[in-house]
Amino acid sequence: MNNTKWVVYLVRCSDKSLYCGISNDFESRLIEHNSGKGAKYTRSRRPVELIAVSPEMTKSEALKLEYRIKQLPADKKISILKREENEI
């Protein structure tokens, strides 16, 4: 079983706030967010727009990166994901 198909993604909500999550199928997850079936946070903040996505990694790595990103102020969240993307 290939366990390296997880990504961390960052979306901008309609109220300009940021939401960070992980998924093993982020394209379907974005559709869920925009249809109101995604995370509770994004349901009242639709539509959401993809801002950044990490390279594929294990679920454990994705959870750790998501936690690190959620600890940062909003202006630094995008740059850390962009940095991860460029390291590949």
Secondary structure, 3 states (H helix, E strand, C coil): CCCCCEEEEEEECCCCCEEEEEECCHHHHHHHHHHCCCCHHHHCCCCCEEEEECCCECHHHHHHHHHHHHCCCHHHHHHHHHHHHHHC
